[in-house]
């Protein structure tokens, strides 16, 4: 994969802090790239994509077998306040 050098402007105050925190050019490149990937790679899913994902999960035979198995457990969850109080 190739690399591309880019030039952009930022306010002096921001540049001073950035250069102080990341003195090396490679360090700055890594920080900017990772920031962009962390903040811009957050995908917003459309309703159609969410519906397709739900349909795929609902059609998953292994998942459905696991769910049936989990739901077959009949052991009640006993909470301390469910026990009768001693008299």
Secondary structure, 3 states (H helix, E strand, C coil): CCCCCCCCCCCHHHHHHHHHHCCCHHHHHHHHHHHHHHHHCCCCCCHHHHHHHHHHHHHCHHHHHHHHHHHHCCCCCCCHHHCCCCC
